Amino acid sequence: ANVGTLGLVLAVLVRLYSGWGYVGSRLQSKVIEYEETGWYDGNFEKKTEAEYKRDQFLFQSDVKPAVDRLKLLTLSVASLWLGAGIGFNG
């Protein structure tokens, strides 16, 4: 039961980590990518200096701590899952 439950928790944590990673990459980018109706008609626009500084502040204050906590928690759950799998087989 532990192996299955930890596997499910690990999958949810990986999904959360990838979502926060996407938000972080958008905030750290110097370019804004607009998607209108599909991949073929998007537009790119350079961020102004004020927008870039604001996004960097948001990344440092909100996103980076969340990503760091999720990384630590994901690695912890992954090691527990691996240990439970080895213990189950042994």
Residue, then its C-alpha position, 0 to 999 in steps of 0.5 A: a500500500n505504501v508503494g502505491t500511495l507514495g507513487l501517486v504522491l510522487a506523480v502529483l509532486v512532479r506535476l506541481y514541480s513542472g507547473w511551478g517550473y513553467v511559471g518560473s521560466r515565464l517570469q525569468s524570460k525577457v520576452i513575453e510570448y502571446e498565444e492567440t488561437g494556436w502555435y502558428d499565430g502567436n506573437f513575441e514582445k520584449k518586456t520593458e525594464a519595469e516589467y522584467k524587474r517586477d517579474q524577477f521580484l515575483f520569481q525571487s519572492d514567490v516562485k523560487p521558494a515554492v520550487d525549492r520546497l517542492k524539489l526537496l519534498t519530491l526528492s524526499v518522497a522519491s527516496l521513500w518510494l524507492g526504499a519502500g519498493i526495495g523493502f517490498n521486494g526484500 
